[in-house]
Amino acid sequence: MKILIVEDEQKTGDYLKQGLTEFGFSVDLARNGLDGLHLAKSGEYDLLILDVMLPELNGWQVLEALRRQGLQTPVLFLTAKDQVEDRVKGLELGADDYLVKPFAFSELVARVRTLLRRGKNQIESTNLRVADLELDLLKHRVTRNGQRIELTAKEFSLLELFMRRQGEVLTRSLIASQVWDMNFDSDTNVIEVAMRRLRSKIDDHFEPKLIHTLRGMGYVLEVKEV
């Protein structure tokens, strides 16, 4: 998922970009409304996090311009303004949510996830395939080389995440947040245990191997070229 942050406060913008990147999002940062509008017009973003008080163009002007052009990218306003009329104005212009500074980062992440789920207006495929590995979401069935593979609910969710993001390196913190909906705890080995079990079912009796460990980085599901 790709997010654009438009925030002129350097410390706040850098903090948000780093934090959301660590949660596995692809994040761009603009420092003023004009640059933010230019980037947002590309239509490449799944979510905009938009400050109200910005140089060049304020957040309301940016949002109004985007909606006028028919871009319906979800928008989360971040602002120090706590007046009811300010919140109403943003929502009337087409904002999807409103978070007042200061805020807990965990609340921001929760709202980001909610907006991203809500903003998925495309119908996702219910059948995923990598090499001879197939996952059927409707039938909740996994097969490899035509053989049925029995997975637990968590293993199924874990495999779906990897297949949807084939070729991407997924960090342990991202896996924990997406599959277990929890903050990563360095003292727990739940990710390693789950990955070992999934790998034993998916790869041990088949070729080519699909799940790979990148030491110090995370895991990736891909077909390695010989």
Summary of the structure (lengths in Angstrom):
residues: 226
radius of gyration: 20.3
end to end distance: 30.1
largest distance: 62.3
contacts: 643
relative contact order: 0.10
helix: 39%
strand: 21%
